[in-house]
Amino acid sequence: MVGHVAVIGFGESSALPSAYGISFTGEMVVTTILLHVVMRRIWRWTLLPALGLALVFGVVDVGFFSANIMKVLDGGWVSILVAGVWS
């Protein structure tokens, strides 16, 4: 049912992958940031190893996110709108 409402809201089902891609890759970036916070504050890692590992993941995540951000006008705006309303 929710899928049908989403397709009606988008107008066509081809816009759904754009919204999903932005949501998923945005979540990957946030998870990498939170991983760095956990490594520093909870696991008590020193700055260099924690930052190094977070940068490895971060470069990949930001690469995927930047590729997906190009799809904002193709339906990705819905993900950004929902994230803005929920936050």
N, C-alpha and C positions, 0 to 999 in steps of 0.2 A: 504494500500500500504506500509506504513512504517513498519507494522507488518511483511509483507512478506519479506521485505528487511532485517529486523532484524533476522528472522528465517534463511534466506539464509546465513547471516553473521555468525550466530552461528553454522550453520550446522545441528542443530536439535532443535526442540522447547522445549525440556526438559531443556535446559540451560537458558531459559528466566526467570524462577522463581528465579534462583540464582542471576542474575543481578538485578532483581526487589527487592529482599530481601535486598541486600547490599545497594541499593539506598535508599530504604524507611527507613531502620533503621539508616543509616548514616544521613539522613535528620532529624530523631527524635533526635539524639544526638546534632546536630547543633541547632535545635529549643530549646532544653533545655538550651544550653549555652546562646543563645540569650534571653531566658526568664529571666535568671539570670541578664543579662546586663540591661534589661528593668526594672526589679524589683529594681535594685540598682540605676540606673541613672535617670529614668523617674518617677517611682513611689516613689522614695526616701525611700525604705525599708532599715532597718538596716541590717547589714551583717548576723547576726545569722538566722533570719527568711527566708531571701532570699536564703542563702546557704542551709538551711535545706530543703526547698521545692525543690530547684534545685537538691539536692542530692537524694531525694526520686525519682524524675523523672529520674535522671541520672543513678541511679543503675539499674532501669528497662531497660532504653534505651541501656545502655552499655551491659547489659546481652543479649538483643536481637541482638545487633550488633556483639558481640563476637561469638554468635552462627552462625550468617550468614557469618562471615568473613572466616569460614572454607570452604565456597563454592567458593572461589576465582578461583580455577582451573576449576570449573564446569561451568563457564560462568560469574561469578561475576567480572572478570577482565575487562569486558566491561564497567561496571559502574565506576570503578576506572579510566580507561582510559579516558572516557568522562569527568569525573570530573577534571582530570588533564589537559585536553586540554582546557576546558572552564575556568579554573581558571588561 
